[in-house]
Amino acid sequence: MTLAVETTTLKVQLQLADTWFTVCDLSMLVPGRGVAALLPDGRQVAVFRDRTDRLYAIDNRDPFTGAAVLSRGLTGTHEGRPFVASPLLKQRFDLASGQCLDDEEVRVTAYEVRAA
């Protein structure tokens, strides 16, 4: 059996200030896994597509270690909230808000994201 890559004309876009920034084709996002993208100002963003096709984007930098690794973390849900767990120290970050679920004083930036 041969599996064909899904093709679409939809682009994943992030809201940056007053403009939408195109990150990648929607077909590049595998549900349950993240990808890292470079923003125009040099920061990195981690973009996720869940199994219900909702899109999320947060900073890729883990605030506990400084490493740009959140896009490689494990995704899941806690009390109905989607999260990614850092692959290094395992702190969980809410994908919708950026709030750390393990330390209420820590958060990463969450971005508005769409497929258009």
Secondary structure, DSSP 4 states (H G I P E B T S, - for coil): --PPPP--S-EEEEEETTEEEEEEEGGGPPTT-EEEEE-TTS-EEEEEE-TT--EEEEESB-TTT--B-GGGSEEEEETTEEEEE-TTT--EEETTT-BBSS-TT-B--EE-EEE-
